[in-house]
Each structure stands twice: as structure tokens, then as C-alpha cells.
């Protein structure tokens, strides 16, 4: 793939095709987790698996380096390609790669020095600082190359080539499975598991230079300084947003490590890994909205209303279908996946985390729209406030109720977050959409799918024990939850209008595929 100008007119069909490639990459990643986690837990035990998750959690907030610079590259490179300026796009991509290498390298050195001592502050972790150094170094090597890969991913997304992203994800997944399984056979330790993850990141990133061509820099230091300023202007606010969100997402791990035992940390790590995998799939399907909204940023907000409403409704519906079935199947899936050691607490954690994921998805479309229309500062301020509330509430809930309360803070704050983000959308766009339209497009499908998943848990406490049975039950729940949300939407004029738009878009995509 080279850096070329994407189609001037981005249609819904293109979004569906890009989402399909992103989903293919997600399936490979999900498969890697499903294959490796049971092998790892069986080999090293749930407590050691929890400790490995703590190492990952220390590094996790600093993934913001690759994520933010990658999103800055996506925004600026796509704008240059849209204007037909492939030369500037190429230089911006090269500058982003230089920036991420320097920033991630310095951060890696700092964390290798401070990380092992920092982790000793968690009472449940145990071990000496020196005993954690190898684990930090092994995973840190993979983290470093992962940041470079995230920038390459942003460059590929800017050129609307999600096929390249899928290929890199598949390469990462295959390498991760092979390396982890081999490591567990040779030396079943926490460090070996982290080494398997790092090898996967290394292989996936190594594939990028072959998938992306035309990245070079010309124009000397003045051009580099100019392009660096463009990237940093967007990145400073998105960086603030990501730091806040990252610490909010990891706070449950930190609190559990401080007050609980390694087994509770391992239970949460297993439940959270499954929820993260499912939520990542949802993100992969919907993140194509970012460049799409960017291409529409020159239009009046009122002209974007129908697209925004349809995107919000579709994301809420897909979220309920992908995540919702995990609520009634939580205990059965965890037992079949990693064994009975997860206990009742693990199933409760997974349900809470999944419900939080469904509710949290309700604000995603607003976030993508604001980022694409140069409102990153507003998103950053709100993210800091929401994250602070999540951290404070998580500390209180887990301290009072114990491990069973993990994930509860994110769920509670997520409900408030939807209301605030929808209110901000109306305020920023001059009330381009009515409250009734926003609620039907977002709150209605979320409420129906979450309510149905909770009722299903009460009505059907027993679940299949085989993977075939679980797969059939998952598919059945997804169809039922989605059907209920569609039926509820049909009761309102706005819902019927959105269904007609969705049907028209899918019909046009099918006709185009038949012509091809």
C-alpha cells in the first residue's frame, strides 16, 4: 500500500467494507486470547496470571504514546491526502514515526527504572523489586515496538486501507499464539507469558514496512518542525484524553492489587481480558467513523444529523448484540475458558464489566464526531472529569464491598457520561438533533439490550457447558437482543426512519457488491 488519495466520496458501503476488515483483524486477536489464556492459566496458575496482568496494567496507560501520535497522523495525513498533497502526507507520516520512536524510547527507559519499585507499593503483588525487573523488561520490549505499530496503523487508516491493518493484526495474533504456547511448554513462568505477547507485537510491527510504502521525508529541518507542530497541536488534547481514560480503565486493577490477594487479581484479569476482547471488536467495527466524520467536517452540523443518528443507533445496537450475550453466559464462559478457579466472583465481575462496556459505547459516536470536527479540547476536559469520578468511586466501592465491586464505578459513571455527552453534542452543534431523536438513537437500544441481558440471567441461570452449546447460546441471545432493540425502535417515528436508512445503505452495498 502506498500513500495515495482515497476516494473523494466516502459512502456507507466503504464504511461497511472497512469495518469488515477491522472485524477480521479483531477475530484474529480474539482467537489469540481464547487460545492462549487457558494455556497460560493452566501452566502458571491464576495468581501468577494476575501478577502478569499487573505488569501489563503498569505499562497500559503509556500506550497513549502510540495511540495519540497515531491518531494525530491519521487526522493530518488523511487531510493532506484528501487535498491531493501526497508529498506532505508522506512527510507527516515519517515525522510521526520519528516522534513515536523518541517518545516511546524515553518512556521505556523511565519505566524500567521506576516500574519494579512502583509495583512493590501494591501489597498483593509480593516479591522484591529486582524480581520484577525481568518481567518489566520482557514486556517493555514488546510495548516499545507496539507503539511504532500503532502509528503505522494510523497511517494506513488515513489512506483508508484497513486491509493492511487486518493483515498486521493477523500476523500479531498468529505469532502471539505460537510464541506463547511454545514458551509455556519450555518454561511456564510469568516472564515467558509476557515474552509471548512481546514476540507477537514484534512480528506484527515488523510487517508494517512491507504494507505501507511511500513514507519518506524531504524539505529539511524546517519542514520537520512544521509537520511536528501540526501533529502535536492535535495530540496534546488527545493525549490528555487518553491519559485520563487509561487510568480510569486500570483503576480496578490497581485497587485490587493494593487491598486484595493475587487470586482476586487473577479473577479480575481473566474477566477483564474477555470483556476487553469483545469491546475491542466493537471498537474495530466502529472506529472507521473517525476518518469518515473528518471527511464531513466542512459541512454544517444539520447536514450531518442523519448520518450521526444512524451511526449512534447502529453502534448501540451492535454493542448490545456483541457484548450483551456475555451477561447471562458469564459464569459458563469463564468456567469453560479458564476453569473453576474464577469462581462466582469472576462471573459477577464479567457481568459488571460487560454492562459497563455496553453503556460506555453510547458516548463513542459523540467522541468520534467531536475529535473529527476539531473539538479535542472539549473531549479532553470531560474525559479528565469522568476519569477522576471513576477512580474515586472505584476506590470507595472496592474498599467497602471488596473485589465483587470491581467494574461498578465504570458502569455508574458511564450512565452519567452518556447524558453529558449527548447534552454537549446538542450544545456544540446548535441543537442539530432533538433530544427525542438522540435518546431513541442511543439510549433506547442500550436500555433494551442491557435490560434483556439482565432478565435473561435471572430466567436462565443454567447455561451449556460445551463450546458448541455456548456458541449456539451466544448467537441465539445476540439475535434475540438485537431483534428486541429493532422492535422497540420501530415503535417511534425516528426509529423507523433510521431503520429505512440502514436498509437503504445495506441494499446499496449489496447491489454494488453484485456489480463487482
N, C-alpha and C positions, 0 to 999 in steps of 0.2 A: 504494500500500500504506500502511495506517495501522498504528499500534502497537496491536494487539489481542491478546487472549489466544489462544494456539494451542490446538489440541485437547488435552484433558486426558490422553488416552491416545495415546501415540505408538507406532504399530505399525511392524513391519518394512517394510510396504508404503510407509509415509510416508518411511522412510529410503531406500528404493529410488527413490522419486519425487524426493526432494531430491537424491540422488546423481545422478540423470539430469539435472536442471537444472544442477548443478555441472559435470557432464561436458560439457554443451552449451557452457558458458562456456569450459571448458578447450579444447574443439575449436576454438573461435574463436581463442583465444590461440595454440594450437599452429599453426593455419593462418597466423596473422600472422607468426610466427617463420619458418615454412617459406618464405613468400613473400618476406619482406624480407631475410633473411640472405644468400641468394645474390646478390641485387641489390646489397647493401651491399659484400660482399666483392669482387664484380666491379668495382664503381665505385671503391673506395678501397684495395683490397688487404688481404691477411690481416694484415700488420704493423700498419696503421692500425686495423683492426678489433680487434686485440689491445689497442692503446692505449685505444680506446674502452671495451673491457671492463675495463680497469684503473680508469678513471674510475667506471664503474658499481660496481666492487668496493669503491672507497673509500666510496661512498655506501651500499652494500648493508647493512652491519651496522646502520645507523641507521634502516632500515626497521622496526626494533624499536619505534619510537615509535608508528607507526600500528598495527602488529600487536598490540602489547601492550595499548594502550588499547582497540583494537577488541575484543580477546578479553575484556578486563575488562568492556566494555559488553555483550558477548554474554552473559557469565555473569550479571551483575547485572540486566540488562534482562529476560532470559528468566526469571529467578527472580521478578521483580516481575509480569511478565505471567502466569506460572503461578499466582501468588497472586491474580490478578484486579485488580491495582493498576496500571491503565494510566497514571494520573497520575504516580506515582513512576517508572515506566518511561520516560515521556516526558522527565521532568526529568533522569534519569540519562543518557539519550541526548544531550540538549542539553549537559550538563556534559562528557561525553566529547568532544564536538565542540569545545568551548572549550579543553579541556586539550590536545588534539592540535594545534590551531592554534597555541597559545602555545609548546608544547614543540618542534614541528617548525620554527616560525619562528626561534626562538633557535638551534636546531641548524644550520639552513641558513646563517645569518649566520656562525656559527663555522667551518663547513666551507669557506665561500667564502674566508675569510681564511687558514685553515690548509691546506686541501686542496692547492692548487697547489705549495706549498712541501714538503708531505709527500710528494707524488708524485715530487719530484725526488730523494728518497732511494733510489728504485728505479733502479738503474743501467741497466736495459734500456729504460727509458721514453724517455730523451733529451728534448731541448727545455728551454727556460727556464721558470721559474715563471710568468712573465707569459703565455707562450704557452698554458699550461694553464688560465688563468683563464676564458676564454670557454667552454671545454668544460665546466668545473665549473659555471658559472653557467647554461648552457643546460640541462644535465641536472638541476641542482638545482631549477630551477623546476618541472619535471615531478615530481621526487621530492617536493616540498612538497605539491602537490595530491594526489599518490598517497596520502600519509599520511591526509589527510582522507577520501579514498575508502575506505581500509581500515577506518576507524571506521564509516562508513556501512554497509559490508559486514557488520560485526559486529552492527549494529543490525538489519539485515534478517534475518540468520541467527537472531537471538534471537526474532524473530516467525515463524520457520520459513518465510520467503518466499525460497526460493532461486531463484525465477523472476526476481526483481529483480536478484539477483547475476549471473545469466546475462545479462540484458539489458545491465547495465553492462559486463560483460566483452566482450560482442559489440561494443558501441559503442566501447570502447577498442581492440579489435583492428582494426575497420574503419578507424577514424581513424588508427591507427598505420601500417597498410599504406599508406593513401592518402598520408599526410604523408611517410613515409619514401621511397616511390617517387618522389614529386614532388621532394623535396629532393635525391635522388641525380641526378635529371635536371638540376636547376637549378644545384646547387653540390655536387659529390661530394667532401665532406670529412667528417672525423670529427665535427666540430661539427654538420653537417647531419644525420648519422645520429642523434646524441643528441637533436637538436631534434625529429626524427620521433617518437622514443619519448616525449618530453615532451608533444607535442601529443596523442598517444593517451591518456596519463594525464589530461590536462586535459579531454578530451571525456568520458571515462568517469566522471570525478568530477562534471562538470557535470550529468550525467544523474541523479545521486542525489537531489537535492531534489524531482525530479518522481516518483521511485519510492518515496520514503519520506515519509509525511505524519505530522503529529501530534507532531513534535519541538518542544517548547517548554519554557520554564522558568517556574515560579511558586514563590512561597514565600520569595523574597529570599535574602540572603547566607547565612543560617543553613542553609537547605535546600541551597544550593550547596556549602557546606563539608561538610555531612553526606554528600552524594552523592559529592563528590570523595574523601572518605576511604574510602568503600566501593570505589570504583574503584581507588584507589592500593593498598589492602590486598592485593588480588589481583595487581595489576600489578607490584608491586615484585619478587616472586619470579619471575613470568613474564618480567619484563624481564631479570633475571639469567640466566635460562634462555636467552632469545633472544640476548643479547649473546654468551654463550659459544658457542652453536651457530653464530651468524653468522660469528664469527671462525674457528671451526673449518672452516666451509664455504668460506671465502675464502682460507685459508692457502696453498693450492696456487698461486693467482694471485699472491699477494704474494711467495712464494719464487721462482717463475719470473721475475717481474719484476725481482727482485734479482740473479739469477745467470744467467739465460738471455737469448736475444735476442728481439726483438719477434716474429719468426716463430713461435717456440715458444709464446709467449704467445698469439698468434693461433690456433694449432692447438688449444691447450687451451680457449680461449674458444669456438671452434666446437663442439668435442666436448662441453664442459660445457653450452653452451646447448641442445643437443639432448637431453642427459640431463636437464637441469633441466625442459625442456618436458614430457618423458614423466613425470618424477617428480611434477611439478605436477598432471598429470592424475590420477595415483594419489591425491594428497593431496585433490584436489577431490572424488573419489569417496568418500573415507573420512573427511573432516573433519566430516561430519554426525554422527559418533559423539560428538563433544564435547557438544553440547546434549542428545543422546539419553541419554548416561550421566548427565548432570546431572539429567535428569528421574527417574532411578532411584536417585539418591544417598541417598534416605531409606530405601532397603531394605537388608536385611542382605546382606553380600557373597556369602554362599552362594546367595541367591536370584538373584543376577546371574551366577552361574557359567556357565550355558549360553549366555547372551547374549554374555558375554565370550569364551568359547571359539569360538563361531560367528563372531563379529566378527574374532577373531585369524586363524582359518583362512581366512576369506573375503579378508581383506586380504593375507595371504601368497600366496594363490592368484592374486588379481588382479594383485599386484605382479609375480609371475613371468610372467604372461601379457602384461602391458603392457610390461615392461622387458626380459624375457628374450630376445625375438627380436632385439633390438638387438646382442646379443653376437656371434652368428655373422654378422650383416649389417653390422657396424660399418664396415668399410672401404668396402663398396659404397655404403652410405647417405651417408657423408661425401663420397665422390667425386662421387656424383650430385648432392649438395646444394650443396657449395661448391667442387668441383673438386679436382684432384690435388694442390694445394698443401698439403693437410692431411697428406699422406704417410702412411707406415706408423705414425709416432709418434702421429698423430691418432687412428687406429683403435685403437691399443693404449690410449691414454688413455680413449677412449669405452668400451671394454670394462671397464676397471677402474672407471670411474665408475658404469657401469650395474650391475655386480655389487655395488658398494658401496651403491647405491640399493636393490637387492632385499634385501640383508642388513639395511640400516638400517630398512626398513619393518617388520621383525619386532618392533621395540620401540614402534611408533607407537600401537598399541591400548592398551598399558600406560600410555603417556604421557597419552592422552586420558582414560583411566579415572581416573588419579591427579589430573589437573587438575580434572576434574568433581567429584571427591569431596574437594576441599579439601586436596590434598597437593602444592600447587605448590612449597612449600619443598623437599621431598624431590627433586622433579624438577630444581629449580634447582641444588642441590648436586651431583647426579650429572652434570648437563649440564656444569658447570664442570670437573669431573674428566675427563670424556670429551673435552671440547674441548682441555684442556691436553695430554692424551696425544696427540690428533690433531695438534696444532700441533708438538709436539716431534718426533714420529715423521716428519711431513711434511718438516721441515727436514733431518733426518738422511737420509731416503731420497732426496730430490731432490738434496741435496748430494753424496751418494755415487754415485747411479745416473743423475742427470740428469733431463731432462723426462719420460722414459718412466715414471718412478716416480710421476708426478702422480696423485693419487687413491688410491694404495696405502695411505696412512695411514688414510683414512676406512674403507676396506674392512676392514683389520685390526682397527681399534678397534670397528667395527660388530659383528663376531663376538662380541667380549667384551661389548659393550653389550647384546646380546640376552640372554645368560646372566645378567648382573647384573640387568637389568630384570625378567626372569621370576622371579628369586630374590626381588627386592624385592616383587613382586606377591604371592607366597606369604607372605612375612613380614608384609606390611601387611594382608592380608585373612584372616589366621589359617588359612592353607593351605586356602582355599576350593576350590582345584583341585589335583589331584595333579600331580606332576612329569611323569608319563607323559602326562596329558591336555594339559598346556601344550606339551610337546615335539611331540606329534602335531598340535596345532592351529597351531603356529608353525614350529618347526624343520623338520618333515617336508616341507611344501610348498616351503619356501625351499630346502632341500637338494636336492630333486628337480629343481626348475626351474633352479637355478644349475648343478647338475651336468649336466643335459641341454643347457643352452645352451653350456657349455664343450665337451662332447663333439661337439655339432653343429658347432662352429667347427673342430674337428680333422677331422671326417669330411667336411665340405662346405666346403673352402677357397674354392671359386668361388661367386659369387652373381650374380643377374641384374643387368644394368646399367640397364634401363629402370625408370621409376617404377611402371609396371603390374606388371612382374615382381617388383619389390621389395615392392610391396603384397601380392601373392599369397603371396610367400615369408614375409612378416611374419605374415599371417593363418594360414598353414599351421603355422609354428613356434608361434604362440600356442595353437592348438588342440592340437598335439601335447604341448607342455609342460603345459598345463592338464590334458589327459587323463591324462598320466603321474602328475601330482600327485594327481588324484582316485583313480586306480587304487591308488596307494600308500596313500592314506588308507583305502581300503576293506579293506585287509589287517588293520586294527585295529578293535576294538570302538568306541573313541572316535571314530574317523574315520567309521565307518558311522552312528553316532548323529548326528554333525554333518551328514552328507550328508542324512539324513532330515529334520533340522530345516531345512536350506536348501531342500530340495524342498518341504516343507510351507509355508514362508514364501512362496516364489515362486508356488506354486499358489494360495494365498490372495490374493496380489496380483493374479494373472491373473483370478480369479473376480470380484474387486471391480472390476477394470477393465471386465470384460464387463457387469457390472450398471450401471456408469456410462454 
